[in-house]
Amino acid sequence: MFSARVGRIIAGKVGYTVCCLLAAVLVVVSGYAHKAVADLNAIGGGITIGGSSSVGAMNILVMGLESRTNFQGQCLPESLLVAMHAGSVASCEDQTVGAQDTDTLILVHIFAGGQKAVGFSIPRDDLVTYPKAYFDGITTGKIDQAYYFAYVTSLDSTFGSSMSSKERYQQANDAGQAAEIATVESVTGVTINNYVVLNLASFFTLAQDFGGVEVCVTPTTVNGTPDANLSDQASGWNAVADGYNLKKGGPQYLHLAADQALAFVRDRDSLPDTDLSRTHRQQAVIDYVIWQLKHENAFSDIGQLTALLSDADQYVITNNGFKLFDFATNMSALTGKNLKFYTLPIAGYSDVELNGSMQDVNDIDLSYIQKVVNTAFNPPAPVAKSATPAAKKKAVVVPPASTVTVDVYNGGSTQGLAGAVSQALVALGYKQGAIADAPAGQTVPSATQVLYGAGASANAAKIAAKMGASASALASLPAGHVEVLLGTASTVVPAGLSSSSNSSGGATPTPSSTAAANNGAAGSAVTVGANAKYGIPCVY
């Protein structure tokens, strides 16, 4: 391991931006992915994906594995596993801990010019349909399992072959990367141009090099237990351990050593929204790393890079052709101020049978997610101000929701969905209308349609916006009526229909203006106030 001093002295903007987007920016995890400048482009080892470029606008997927092994399938050293509260070599070898699941998934869009970036944490329990069966005919599962299923299938197929162990694990990781990329692309609707894969040891190394990290924790009650989020047995997180000056009540600023920093970002069981709250912790640590680098004032000695991470290939994989030196140069103007993180919204929670056992999953609204991501990655161009002020337009008057009756018809195969959508609309103030399946023989599109009669256009537009759909007039509908025809692809109540974005994550992502206790719902941002201590928000 490196000294804290050496770890903090990152030469020039090259070191700064690579750390921001390959180490910090996306934590499970993150570790230094930089060495001497001459060696930056030697980091790789992954597959080639289409459309990749090291400069300009791009989408980067960061995958943080919960694996207790290196990329050659070898268990991490006992001392490291114990220090990370990640089990032992014995538990790694018998596979009672760890797997090749992507515990952390963060999709980042770099805007052209490298001066701005926006990222989405993807909750690992999101229930998705895989682009194809990666393992034993399985086509439905959690989004984080795609890597694991493809990885295991590859290893099984090469067992007993003439391939070397290194070749088998290389092929298995290649398969896992390809599967996870294809799955995230199918969920978000965007193309991945570059990717980074890291394991648990990466973040531990980063935290050691920084001499620990600063966090701000807001104690909260979970399931009736006060301050439940201050300790967790599974991850080893313990904010009340000896050495911490924890006061009663209100946000607490703590300096965490490397082991507790890792436990902090791994903890989920003690948090009010489990994985959703964990993504906010990860984002907060990213904010701290960026703040620390910006305020270190030690970016001038390029010779210090030669001391950093001589064995990056044990902890970091990038796609073939992703040239980190070119990327870092392109990103020289990026600052933490221009980097925003959100968590993808969910529609609710369910218990479903997966692989022979009942599991907790997040239900998601695919069309709404794709709309949210597309809006963030491709915002509308600002409207140029006219030299001559235009006459003010009268505001469109939207009749009260109580004056509109909404009929809901289910064109998909999910039983009870029309009723659930109708209930959500009634909760928003609309009158309940017909609730039924789409008439037999009617051609139903995959996307949801919203139709309206006379006098209901404004409310129909509001409903359509919440559902990620468009509104159209239908002369045969009675005045004051709106008809919602759920498309064949509809499986859950659209997140946008929730009357409370804090409970469903349905709100369109909007940065919060407050740093204190800024825990953020799914879909909202965890952002940093101008004068926040250490440049970090306070989270659960």
C-alpha positions as CSV (number, residue, x, y, z in Angstrom):
1,M,0.0,0.0,0.0
2,F,1.1,3.6,-0.5
3,S,1.6,6.3,2.1
4,A,-1.2,8.7,2.7
5,R,1.0,11.5,1.5
6,V,1.8,9.9,-1.7
7,G,-1.8,8.9,-2.3
8,R,-2.9,12.4,-1.9
9,I,-0.4,14.0,-4.2
10,I,-1.9,13.5,-7.7
11,A,0.1,15.3,-10.4
12,G,-1.6,17.8,-12.6
13,K,-5.1,17.7,-14.0
14,V,-4.4,14.2,-15.5
15,G,-4.3,12.6,-12.0
16,Y,-7.2,14.8,-10.8
17,T,-9.6,13.9,-13.5
18,V,-8.7,10.2,-13.8
19,C,-9.3,9.9,-10.0
20,C,-12.6,11.8,-10.2
21,L,-14.0,9.6,-13.0
22,L,-12.3,6.3,-12.5
23,A,-11.7,6.2,-8.8
24,A,-13.9,8.4,-7.0
25,V,-16.7,8.8,-9.5
26,L,-18.0,5.6,-8.9
27,V,-17.5,4.1,-5.8
28,V,-18.1,0.6,-4.6
29,V,-15.5,0.7,-4.8
30,S,-13.3,2.9,-6.4
31,G,-9.5,2.8,-6.4
32,Y,-6.8,4.7,-8.1
33,A,-6.8,3.7,-11.7
34,H,-3.7,5.8,-12.4
35,K,0.0,5.1,-12.6
36,A,2.7,7.1,-14.3
37,V,1.4,9.0,-17.3
38,A,3.3,6.7,-19.7
39,D,1.4,3.7,-18.2
40,L,-2.1,5.2,-18.2
41,N,-3.1,3.7,-21.5
42,A,-1.8,0.3,-20.5
43,I,-4.7,-0.2,-18.1
44,G,-7.4,-2.1,-19.9
45,G,-7.9,-5.8,-20.3
46,G,-11.6,-5.7,-21.1
47,I,-13.7,-6.3,-24.2
48,T,-14.1,-3.9,-27.2
49,I,-17.4,-2.2,-27.4
50,G,-18.8,-0.3,-30.3
51,G,-18.8,3.4,-30.6
52,S,-16.2,3.9,-27.9
53,S,-14.1,7.1,-27.9
54,S,-11.7,8.6,-25.3
55,V,-12.7,12.2,-25.9
56,G,-15.9,14.1,-26.5
57,A,-19.4,13.3,-25.3
58,M,-19.7,9.7,-24.0
59,N,-21.5,7.4,-21.6
60,I,-19.4,5.5,-19.1
61,L,-20.7,2.5,-17.0
62,V,-18.9,1.8,-13.8
63,M,-19.4,-1.7,-12.4
64,G,-18.3,-2.4,-8.8
65,L,-18.1,-6.1,-8.1
66,E,-18.8,-7.6,-4.6
67,S,-16.2,-10.2,-5.5
68,R,-13.6,-11.3,-2.9
69,T,-11.3,-12.3,-5.6
70,N,-9.0,-10.6,-8.1
71,F,-9.8,-10.8,-11.8
72,Q,-7.8,-14.1,-12.1
73,G,-10.3,-15.8,-9.7
74,Q,-7.8,-15.8,-6.8
75,C,-9.1,-15.0,-3.3
76,L,-7.8,-11.7,-1.9
77,P,-5.2,-12.1,0.9
78,E,-6.6,-13.0,4.4
79,S,-5.3,-9.8,5.9
80,L,-7.1,-7.7,3.3
81,L,-10.3,-9.6,3.6
82,V,-10.3,-9.3,7.4
83,A,-9.5,-5.6,7.2
84,M,-12.4,-5.0,4.8
85,H,-14.8,-7.0,7.0
86,A,-15.3,-9.1,3.9
87,G,-15.0,-12.7,5.3
88,S,-11.9,-14.9,5.0
89,V,-10.0,-16.9,2.4
90,A,-11.9,-20.0,3.6
91,S,-15.3,-18.3,3.1
92,C,-14.1,-17.0,-0.3
93,E,-12.9,-20.4,-1.4
94,D,-16.1,-22.2,-0.4
95,Q,-18.1,-19.3,-2.0
96,T,-20.2,-18.5,1.2
97,V,-19.3,-14.8,0.7
98,G,-18.9,-12.7,-2.4
99,A,-19.9,-13.2,-6.0
100,Q,-19.5,-11.6,-9.3
101,D,-22.6,-9.4,-8.8
102,T,-22.3,-5.8,-9.6
103,D,-23.2,-4.3,-6.2
104,T,-22.6,-0.9,-7.6
105,L,-23.7,0.3,-11.0
106,I,-23.3,4.0,-12.0
107,L,-23.9,5.3,-15.5
108,V,-22.2,8.6,-16.2
109,H,-22.7,10.9,-19.2
110,I,-19.8,13.2,-20.1
111,F,-20.9,16.2,-22.1
112,A,-18.9,17.4,-25.1
113,G,-15.9,19.4,-24.0
114,G,-15.5,17.5,-20.7
115,Q,-16.6,20.4,-18.5
116,K,-19.8,18.8,-17.2
117,A,-21.0,15.4,-16.2
118,V,-24.2,13.7,-14.8
119,G,-24.5,10.3,-13.4
120,F,-27.2,7.8,-12.2
121,S,-26.7,5.2,-9.6
122,I,-28.7,2.1,-10.6
123,P,-30.2,0.2,-7.6
124,R,-28.9,-3.3,-7.7
125,D,-32.3,-4.9,-6.8
126,D,-34.1,-3.5,-9.9
127,L,-36.1,-6.3,-11.5
128,V,-35.3,-6.5,-15.2
129,T,-35.7,-8.7,-18.3
130,Y,-32.3,-9.7,-19.6
131,P,-31.6,-9.2,-23.3
132,K,-31.0,-13.0,-23.5
133,A,-30.8,-16.0,-21.1
134,Y,-27.3,-15.7,-19.7
135,F,-27.6,-18.7,-17.3
136,D,-29.7,-21.9,-17.3
137,G,-32.6,-20.3,-19.3
138,I,-33.0,-17.4,-16.8
139,T,-34.3,-14.3,-18.5
140,T,-35.7,-12.3,-15.5
141,G,-33.7,-11.3,-12.4
142,K,-32.0,-8.4,-10.6
143,I,-30.0,-6.1,-12.7
144,D,-26.8,-6.8,-10.7
145,Q,-26.9,-10.5,-11.5
146,A,-26.3,-10.2,-15.3
147,Y,-22.5,-10.1,-14.8
148,Y,-22.6,-13.1,-12.5
149,F,-24.9,-15.3,-14.7
150,A,-22.7,-14.8,-17.8
151,Y,-19.5,-15.2,-15.8
152,V,-20.5,-18.5,-14.3
153,T,-21.9,-19.8,-17.6
154,S,-18.5,-19.1,-19.2
155,L,-16.5,-20.8,-16.5
156,D,-18.7,-23.9,-16.7
157,S,-18.3,-24.1,-20.4
158,T,-14.5,-24.0,-20.2
159,F,-14.1,-26.4,-17.3
160,G,-11.8,-29.2,-18.2
161,S,-10.7,-27.5,-21.4
162,S,-7.1,-26.9,-22.5
163,M,-7.4,-23.2,-21.6
164,S,-5.1,-21.9,-18.9
165,S,-6.7,-20.6,-15.7
166,K,-5.9,-17.0,-16.7
167,E,-7.5,-17.5,-20.1
168,R,-10.7,-19.0,-18.5
169,Y,-11.1,-16.1,-16.1
170,Q,-10.4,-13.5,-18.8
171,Q,-13.1,-15.0,-20.9
172,A,-15.5,-15.2,-17.9
173,N,-15.0,-11.5,-17.1
174,D,-15.4,-10.6,-20.7
175,A,-18.8,-12.4,-20.8
176,G,-19.9,-10.7,-17.5
177,Q,-19.0,-7.3,-18.8
178,A,-20.8,-7.8,-22.1
179,A,-23.9,-9.1,-20.3
180,E,-24.1,-6.2,-17.8
181,I,-23.5,-3.6,-20.5
182,A,-26.3,-5.1,-22.7
183,T,-28.7,-5.2,-19.7
184,V,-28.0,-1.6,-18.6
185,E,-28.4,-0.5,-22.2
186,S,-31.8,-2.2,-22.5
187,V,-33.0,-0.6,-19.3
188,T,-31.8,2.9,-19.8
189,G,-32.2,3.1,-23.5
190,V,-28.7,4.6,-24.0
191,T,-25.5,3.2,-25.6
192,I,-22.5,2.5,-23.4
193,N,-19.3,3.9,-24.9
194,N,-16.8,3.0,-22.3
195,Y,-16.7,1.1,-19.0
196,V,-14.7,0.5,-15.8
197,V,-14.9,-2.6,-13.6
198,L,-13.5,-2.4,-10.0
199,N,-13.6,-4.8,-7.0
200,L,-13.7,-4.3,-3.2
201,A,-10.0,-3.9,-2.9
202,S,-10.1,-0.8,-5.2
203,F,-12.0,1.3,-2.7
204,F,-10.1,0.1,0.3
205,T,-6.8,1.1,-1.5
206,L,-8.3,4.5,-2.3
207,A,-9.4,5.1,1.3
208,Q,-6.0,4.1,2.6
209,D,-4.2,6.4,0.2
210,F,-6.4,9.3,1.4
211,G,-5.7,8.5,5.0
212,G,-9.5,7.8,5.4
213,V,-12.5,9.8,4.3
214,E,-14.8,12.4,5.9
215,V,-18.5,11.6,6.0
216,C,-21.6,13.3,7.5
217,V,-24.2,10.9,8.9
218,T,-27.7,11.8,10.0
219,P,-28.9,9.4,12.7
220,T,-32.4,8.0,12.0
221,T,-34.9,5.5,13.3
222,V,-35.3,2.3,11.2
223,N,-38.1,-0.2,11.9
224,G,-38.6,1.4,15.3
225,T,-35.0,1.3,16.4
226,P,-33.4,4.7,17.1
227,D,-30.0,5.5,15.5
228,A,-30.2,2.1,13.6
229,N,-28.2,3.4,10.7
230,L,-25.1,4.0,12.9
231,S,-24.0,0.3,12.9
232,D,-24.4,-2.8,10.8
233,Q,-23.0,-6.3,11.6
234,A,-22.9,-7.5,8.0
235,S,-20.7,-4.8,6.6
236,G,-18.8,-4.0,9.8
237,W,-20.0,-0.4,9.8
238,N,-19.9,1.0,13.4
239,A,-20.1,4.8,13.9
240,V,-20.3,4.4,17.6
241,A,-17.0,2.4,17.9
242,D,-14.2,3.6,20.2
243,G,-12.4,6.5,18.6
244,Y,-15.4,8.3,17.2
245,N,-16.7,11.4,19.0
246,L,-20.4,10.8,18.3
247,K,-22.7,13.3,19.8
248,K,-26.4,12.8,20.3
249,G,-28.9,14.1,17.8
250,G,-28.4,15.9,14.5
251,P,-25.9,15.3,11.6
252,Q,-22.5,13.9,12.7
253,Y,-19.2,14.5,10.9
254,L,-16.9,11.5,11.2
255,H,-13.4,10.8,9.9
256,L,-13.4,7.1,8.9
257,A,-10.3,4.9,8.5
258,A,-10.1,2.8,5.3
259,D,-12.0,-0.2,6.8
260,Q,-14.8,1.9,8.2
261,A,-15.0,3.9,4.9
262,L,-15.5,0.7,3.0
263,A,-18.1,-0.5,5.5
264,F,-19.9,2.8,5.2
265,V,-20.4,2.5,1.5
266,R,-21.2,-1.3,1.7
267,D,-23.8,-1.0,4.5
268,R,-27.4,-1.5,3.3
269,D,-29.2,-3.5,6.0
270,S,-29.3,-0.7,8.6
271,L,-30.6,2.0,6.2
272,P,-34.1,3.2,5.8
273,D,-34.3,2.4,2.1
274,T,-31.5,-0.2,2.0
275,D,-29.8,0.0,-1.4
276,L,-31.3,3.3,-2.3
277,S,-29.8,4.9,0.8
278,R,-26.6,3.1,0.1
279,T,-26.3,4.8,-3.3
280,H,-26.5,8.2,-1.6
281,R,-23.6,7.2,0.7
282,Q,-21.5,6.3,-2.3
283,Q,-22.3,9.6,-4.0
284,A,-21.4,11.5,-0.8
285,V,-18.0,9.8,-0.7
286,I,-17.4,10.7,-4.3
287,D,-18.1,14.4,-3.4
288,Y,-15.5,14.2,-0.6
289,V,-12.8,12.7,-2.9
290,I,-13.4,15.5,-5.5
291,W,-13.3,18.1,-2.7
292,Q,-10.1,16.7,-1.3
293,L,-8.3,16.7,-4.6
294,K,-9.4,20.2,-5.4
295,H,-8.2,21.5,-2.0
296,E,-5.0,19.5,-1.8
297,N,-2.9,22.0,-3.9
298,A,-0.4,19.3,-4.7
299,F,-1.0,18.9,-8.4
300,S,2.4,20.0,-9.7
301,D,4.8,17.1,-9.2
302,I,4.2,14.7,-12.0
303,G,6.9,12.4,-10.7
304,Q,4.7,11.4,-7.8
305,L,2.5,9.4,-10.2
306,T,5.2,6.7,-10.6
307,A,4.5,5.7,-7.0
308,L,0.8,5.0,-7.5
309,L,-0.7,1.6,-8.0
310,S,1.9,-0.7,-9.7
311,D,-0.7,-3.5,-9.9
312,A,-3.8,-1.7,-11.2
313,D,-4.7,-4.7,-13.3
314,Q,-5.6,-6.6,-10.1
315,Y,-8.3,-4.1,-9.3
316,V,-9.4,-2.2,-12.4
317,I,-10.5,-3.3,-15.9
318,T,-11.5,-0.9,-18.7
319,N,-12.7,-1.6,-22.2
320,N,-10.1,-2.1,-24.9
321,G,-9.5,1.2,-26.6
322,F,-10.4,3.4,-23.7
323,K,-7.3,5.6,-23.6
324,L,-7.1,7.1,-20.1
325,F,-4.5,9.7,-20.9
326,D,-6.6,11.2,-23.7
327,F,-9.7,11.0,-21.6
328,A,-8.0,12.8,-18.6
329,T,-6.7,15.5,-20.9
330,N,-10.2,16.0,-22.3
331,M,-11.7,16.2,-18.8
332,S,-9.3,18.9,-17.5
333,A,-12.0,21.5,-16.9
334,L,-14.4,19.2,-14.9
335,T,-15.0,20.2,-11.2
336,G,-17.2,18.7,-8.5
337,K,-19.5,21.7,-9.0
338,N,-20.3,20.5,-12.5
339,L,-20.8,16.8,-11.6
340,K,-24.3,15.8,-10.5
341,F,-25.4,12.4,-9.3
342,Y,-28.9,10.9,-9.1
343,T,-30.4,7.5,-8.3
344,L,-32.7,5.9,-10.9
345,P,-36.3,6.0,-9.7
346,I,-38.2,2.9,-8.8
347,A,-42.0,2.3,-9.0
348,G,-42.3,0.2,-5.8
349,Y,-41.2,-3.0,-4.0
350,S,-42.3,-6.6,-4.5
351,D,-41.5,-10.1,-3.3
352,V,-41.0,-12.4,-6.2
353,E,-39.7,-15.9,-6.7
354,L,-36.3,-15.8,-8.4
355,N,-34.1,-18.9,-8.9
356,G,-36.1,-21.0,-6.5
357,S,-36.4,-18.5,-3.6
358,M,-38.5,-15.5,-2.7
359,Q,-36.5,-12.3,-3.0
360,D,-37.1,-8.6,-2.5
361,V,-37.0,-6.6,-5.7
362,N,-37.6,-3.1,-7.0
363,D,-40.3,-2.7,-9.6
364,I,-39.3,-0.2,-12.3
365,D,-41.2,1.7,-15.0
366,L,-39.0,1.2,-18.0
367,S,-40.4,3.9,-20.2
368,Y,-40.2,6.5,-17.3
369,I,-36.6,5.5,-16.6
370,Q,-35.6,5.9,-20.2
371,K,-37.4,9.3,-20.3
372,V,-35.5,10.5,-17.2
373,V,-32.1,9.3,-18.4
374,N,-32.6,10.8,-21.9
375,T,-33.7,14.1,-20.5
376,A,-30.6,14.3,-18.3
377,F,-28.2,13.2,-20.9
378,N,-29.7,15.2,-23.8
379,P,-31.3,18.3,-22.2
380,P,-33.1,20.6,-24.6
381,A,-31.0,23.5,-26.0
382,P,-31.6,26.8,-24.2
383,V,-33.9,29.1,-26.0
384,A,-32.2,32.2,-27.3
385,K,-33.5,35.4,-25.9
386,S,-35.2,37.7,-28.4
387,A,-33.8,41.2,-28.8
388,T,-37.3,42.5,-28.5
389,P,-39.3,41.1,-25.6
390,A,-42.3,39.2,-26.9
391,A,-45.8,39.9,-25.6
392,K,-46.6,37.9,-22.5
393,K,-48.7,34.8,-23.2
394,K,-51.7,34.1,-21.0
395,A,-51.1,31.2,-18.7
396,V,-53.0,28.0,-19.6
397,V,-55.8,27.5,-17.1
398,V,-55.8,23.8,-16.0
399,P,-59.3,22.8,-14.7
400,P,-59.2,21.1,-11.2
401,A,-58.5,17.4,-11.4
402,S,-61.8,16.8,-9.6
403,T,-63.6,17.9,-12.8
404,V,-62.0,15.2,-14.9
405,T,-63.0,11.5,-15.1
406,V,-60.3,9.0,-16.1
407,D,-61.0,5.6,-17.6
408,V,-58.2,3.1,-17.5
409,Y,-57.9,0.1,-19.8
410,N,-55.2,-2.5,-19.5
411,G,-53.6,-3.5,-22.8
412,G,-50.9,-5.6,-21.1
413,S,-50.8,-8.9,-19.3
414,T,-50.3,-7.8,-15.7
415,Q,-53.5,-8.5,-13.7
416,G,-54.9,-5.7,-11.7
417,L,-52.7,-3.0,-13.3
418,A,-55.6,-0.9,-14.6
419,G,-57.1,-0.8,-11.1
420,A,-53.7,0.2,-9.5
421,V,-53.2,3.0,-12.0
422,S,-56.8,4.2,-11.5
423,Q,-56.2,4.3,-7.7
424,A,-53.0,6.3,-8.2
425,L,-54.9,8.8,-10.4
426,V,-57.8,9.0,-7.8
427,A,-55.1,9.8,-5.2
428,L,-54.1,12.8,-7.4
429,G,-57.7,14.1,-7.3
430,Y,-59.2,12.7,-10.5
431,K,-62.6,11.0,-10.7
432,Q,-62.6,7.2,-11.1
433,G,-64.0,6.1,-14.4
434,A,-64.1,2.7,-16.1
435,I,-61.5,0.1,-15.1
436,A,-61.2,-2.8,-17.5
437,D,-59.0,-4.8,-19.9
438,A,-58.6,-3.4,-23.4
439,P,-61.5,-4.8,-25.6
440,A,-60.8,-8.1,-27.3
441,G,-59.5,-7.6,-30.8
442,Q,-58.2,-4.1,-30.2
443,T,-54.7,-3.4,-31.4
444,V,-52.7,-2.1,-28.5
445,P,-49.3,-0.5,-28.9
446,S,-46.4,-1.3,-26.6
447,A,-46.4,2.3,-25.3
448,T,-49.1,3.8,-23.1
449,Q,-51.6,6.2,-24.8
450,V,-53.5,9.0,-23.2
451,L,-56.6,10.3,-25.0
452,Y,-59.0,13.1,-24.1
453,G,-62.4,14.6,-24.8
454,A,-63.5,18.2,-25.0
455,G,-62.3,20.4,-22.1
456,A,-59.8,17.8,-20.8
457,S,-56.7,18.5,-22.9
458,A,-54.7,20.3,-20.1
459,N,-55.3,17.6,-17.5
460,A,-54.6,14.9,-20.1
461,A,-51.2,16.5,-20.8
462,K,-50.4,16.5,-17.1
463,I,-51.4,12.8,-16.8
464,A,-49.4,11.9,-19.9
465,A,-46.3,13.7,-18.6
466,K,-46.4,11.8,-15.4
467,M,-46.7,8.5,-17.3
468,G,-44.0,9.2,-19.9
469,A,-46.6,9.2,-22.6
470,S,-48.2,11.7,-25.1
471,A,-51.8,13.0,-25.1
472,S,-54.1,13.0,-28.2
473,A,-57.7,14.2,-28.7
474,L,-60.4,11.6,-29.4
475,A,-63.7,13.0,-30.6
476,S,-65.7,10.0,-29.4
477,L,-64.8,10.6,-25.7
478,P,-67.3,12.5,-23.6
479,A,-66.4,16.0,-22.5
480,G,-64.3,16.1,-19.4
481,H,-63.1,12.5,-19.9
482,V,-59.6,11.1,-20.2
483,E,-58.8,7.6,-21.3
484,V,-55.6,5.8,-20.4
485,L,-54.7,2.8,-22.5
486,L,-51.9,0.9,-20.9
487,G,-49.5,-0.4,-23.5
488,T,-48.5,-4.1,-23.8
489,A,-45.1,-3.3,-22.2
490,S,-46.7,-1.8,-19.1
491,T,-46.1,-4.0,-16.0
492,V,-46.1,-1.5,-13.0
493,V,-47.8,1.8,-12.0
494,P,-45.7,4.5,-13.6
495,A,-43.4,6.1,-11.0
496,G,-44.5,9.6,-12.1
497,L,-48.1,9.0,-10.8
498,S,-47.0,8.8,-7.2
499,S,-48.3,11.7,-5.2
500,S,-45.1,11.5,-3.1
501,S,-41.7,11.4,-4.8
502,N,-40.1,10.5,-1.5
503,S,-42.0,7.2,-1.4
504,S,-41.8,6.1,-5.0
505,G,-38.9,7.9,-6.4
506,G,-41.1,9.1,-9.2
507,A,-40.1,12.7,-9.3
508,T,-38.1,14.0,-12.3
509,P,-34.5,14.4,-10.9
510,T,-34.1,17.9,-9.5
511,P,-31.0,18.9,-7.5
512,S,-31.7,19.8,-3.9
513,S,-30.6,23.1,-2.6
514,T,-29.9,22.0,0.9
515,A,-26.9,20.1,2.1
516,A,-27.9,19.3,5.7
517,A,-29.7,16.0,6.0
518,N,-29.9,15.9,2.3
519,N,-30.6,12.2,2.0
520,G,-32.4,12.3,-1.3
521,A,-35.2,10.0,-2.5
522,A,-34.6,7.7,-5.4
523,G,-34.8,9.9,-8.5
524,S,-33.6,13.0,-6.7
525,A,-30.1,14.3,-6.4
526,V,-27.7,14.2,-3.4
527,T,-26.0,17.5,-3.9
528,V,-23.6,19.7,-2.0
529,G,-24.3,23.2,-0.7
530,A,-21.9,26.0,-1.4
531,N,-20.5,26.1,2.1
532,A,-20.9,22.4,3.1
533,K,-18.1,21.2,5.3
534,Y,-15.6,19.0,3.3
535,G,-17.8,19.5,0.3
536,I,-20.1,16.7,1.4
537,P,-23.9,16.3,2.0
538,C,-25.2,14.6,5.1
539,V,-26.8,11.3,4.4
540,Y,-28.3,8.4,6.3
